[in-house]
Amino acid sequence: MHLPRVARHLSTETSENFAGTFSALGKLAYDGAQVSANVVDLRSGRVLVSIDDRIVLPTASIGKILLLIEVSARLTARDFSGYGILDKTPRDAVGDSGIWQHLQAPALPVADLASLVGATSDNLATNVLLRQVGLAAVRARTESLGLARTALLDLVRDSRGPDDAPQLSVGSTAELAWLFGALARSEVVDPLTSQRVMGWLALNADLSLVASAFGLDPLSHRGVDHATLLVNKTGTDSGVRSEAGALRGARSSVAYAVSVQFNDDGLATRLRVLDAMRTIGYDLLEYVH
């Protein structure tokens, strides 16, 4: 029998600013969850939080960022048009997150599909875009960015069999925080590609995890609100809660990533994970303001 894992963390001079983060994730780890977190000050480059941030954990839909980067890079290179129309087909069909499956439109432009992925993590739009660009191209783009522990492994499936990848995506929080920092600095591929991806992700309506602490309107937060600006992506699956993003406040800016893998055996356990992620959000908000 394995003893509960207690999270290792990097002690920094600013650790007192994130005491709640260390305590909340430490309690989850003590209860048997795998936890990982990384927070970087975007102005100084200083690592503020490092909790098992190089381990690879499931990140559910966060890996869709890698697809959006490839799509954006192709639009920049004019490999195809953002107005190009893509049809949905029976083999693309999938449930859960997203709204296209509930709409009558049989086809949408590439740029609109990317907006759906950014806004609602749309699974059907994800699969249609993946069919267009290919998973191999997304993997090649990921490797070109220097990401060794982060990957989109498969298309979205309603169920995963023994021959399928066990997870939609995996990642390390160190790499995910770096990726959001690079996107915020317009350094991923080129400025236009980065800014386009950030625009899609700024539509994200899921503020249920870390971002639940920021007091923003889930359906309208593309602009600055009370000196706060957020761009984020979440990943949710059974026993998986993950979020990465960039947060700017009146005093500072950070890139962050948090992943928790846990035994989702009851509502109380899940709520403890959500409370911990909200606690991290409070620490981030206090730091940037």
PEQUI-V820833 format. One record per backbone hydrogen bond with DSSP energy under -0.5 kcal/mol. NH is the residue of the N-H (numbers start at 1). CO is the residue of the C=O. E is the energy in kcal/mol with one decimal. If there is no record, write none. Layout:
# PEQUI-V820833
NH_CO_E ; NH_CO_E
This chain:
# PEQUI-V820833
5_29_-0.5 ; 10_50_-1.8 ; 11_9_-0.6 ; 15_12_-1.7 ; 17_14_-1.8 ; 18_14_-0.6 ; 18_15_-1.2 ; 19_16_-1.0 ; 22_18_-2.3 ; 23_19_-2.3 ; 24_20_-2.8 ; 25_21_-2.5 ; 26_22_-1.9 ; 27_23_-2.1 ; 28_24_-1.6 ; 29_25_-2.6 ; 30_26_-2.4 ; 31_27_-1.5 ; 32_29_-1.5 ; 33_28_-2.3 ; 34_261_-2.8 ; 35_33_-0.6 ; 36_259_-1.9 ; 37_51_-2.2 ; 38_257_-2.3 ; 39_49_-2.0 ; 40_255_-2.7 ; 41_46_-2.9 ; 42_40_-0.6 ; 42_253_-2.4 ; 43_253_-0.6 ; 45_41_-2.5 ; 48_39_-2.8 ; 48_46_-0.6 ; 49_39_-1.5 ; 51_37_-2.8 ; 52_8_-1.0 ; 52_50_-0.6 ; 55_52_-1.0 ; 57_55_-0.6 ; 57_171_-2.2 ; 59_169_-2.2 ; 60_169_-0.8 ; 62_59_-2.3 ; 63_60_-1.0 ; 64_61_-2.0 ; 65_62_-2.0 ; 66_63_-1.2 ; 67_63_-0.8 ; 68_64_-2.2 ; 69_65_-2.2 ; 70_66_-1.8 ; 71_67_-2.6 ; 72_68_-2.7 ; 73_69_-2.6 ; 74_70_-2.0 ; 75_71_-1.9 ; 76_72_-2.4 ; 77_73_-2.1 ; 78_75_-0.9 ; 79_74_-2.8 ; 80_74_-0.7 ; 84_81_-1.5 ; 86_108_-2.7 ; 88_106_-2.4 ; 92_89_-1.6 ; 93_89_-0.6 ; 93_90_-0.9 ; 102_99_-1.8 ; 103_100_-1.7 ; 108_86_-1.9 ; 110_84_-1.9 ; 111_82_-2.3 ; 113_109_-2.2 ; 114_110_-2.2 ; 115_111_-1.8 ; 116_112_-2.2 ; 117_113_-2.1 ; 118_114_-2.4 ; 119_115_-2.7 ; 120_116_-2.6 ; 121_117_-1.5 ; 122_116_-1.3 ; 123_97_-2.2 ; 126_122_-1.9 ; 127_123_-2.3 ; 128_124_-2.2 ; 129_125_-2.4 ; 130_126_-2.6 ; 131_127_-2.1 ; 132_128_-1.4 ; 133_129_-2.5 ; 134_130_-2.6 ; 138_134_-1.5 ; 139_135_-2.4 ; 140_136_-2.4 ; 141_137_-2.4 ; 142_138_-2.4 ; 143_139_-2.4 ; 144_140_-2.1 ; 145_141_-1.2 ; 145_142_-0.6 ; 146_143_-1.6 ; 147_142_-1.7 ; 148_146_-0.7 ; 151_170_-2.5 ; 153_151_-0.7 ; 153_168_-2.3 ; 154_168_-1.1 ; 161_159_-0.6 ; 164_161_-1.5 ; 170_151_-2.1 ; 171_57_-2.2 ; 174_53_-2.5 ; 176_172_-2.3 ; 177_173_-2.5 ; 178_174_-1.9 ; 179_175_-2.6 ; 180_176_-2.2 ; 181_177_-2.2 ; 182_178_-2.7 ; 183_179_-2.5 ; 184_180_-2.5 ; 185_181_-1.6 ; 186_183_-1.5 ; 187_182_-3.3 ; 188_182_-0.5 ; 189_187_-0.8 ; 190_188_-2.4 ; 194_190_-2.4 ; 195_191_-2.8 ; 196_192_-2.1 ; 197_193_-2.0 ; 198_194_-2.6 ; 199_195_-2.0 ; 200_196_-2.0 ; 201_197_-2.6 ; 202_198_-1.9 ; 203_200_-1.3 ; 204_201_-1.9 ; 205_119_-2.5 ; 207_205_-1.1 ; 212_209_-1.4 ; 213_210_-1.6 ; 214_211_-1.7 ; 218_216_-0.6 ; 220_217_-1.4 ; 225_228_-2.6 ; 228_225_-1.0 ; 229_248_-2.3 ; 230_221_-0.5 ; 231_246_-2.0 ; 232_201_-0.6 ; 233_244_-2.6 ; 235_242_-2.8 ; 237_240_-2.0 ; 240_237_-2.4 ; 241_260_-2.2 ; 242_235_-2.2 ; 243_258_-2.6 ; 244_233_-2.3 ; 245_256_-2.5 ; 246_231_-2.7 ; 247_254_-2.7 ; 248_229_-2.8 ; 249_252_-2.9 ; 251_288_-2.9 ; 252_288_-1.9 ; 254_247_-2.7 ; 255_40_-2.2 ; 256_245_-2.7 ; 257_38_-2.0 ; 258_243_-2.9 ; 259_36_-2.7 ; 260_241_-2.4 ; 261_34_-2.5 ; 262_239_-2.2 ; 264_262_-1.1 ; 265_263_-2.5 ; 270_266_-1.9 ; 271_267_-2.7 ; 272_268_-1.7 ; 273_269_-1.7 ; 274_270_-2.3 ; 275_271_-2.5 ; 276_272_-2.0 ; 277_273_-2.2 ; 278_274_-2.2 ; 279_275_-2.1 ; 280_276_-1.9 ; 281_277_-1.8 ; 282_278_-2.1 ; 283_279_-1.9 ; 284_280_-2.4 ; 285_281_-2.7 ; 286_282_-2.4 ; 287_283_-2.0 ; 288_284_-2.4 ; 289_285_-1.3
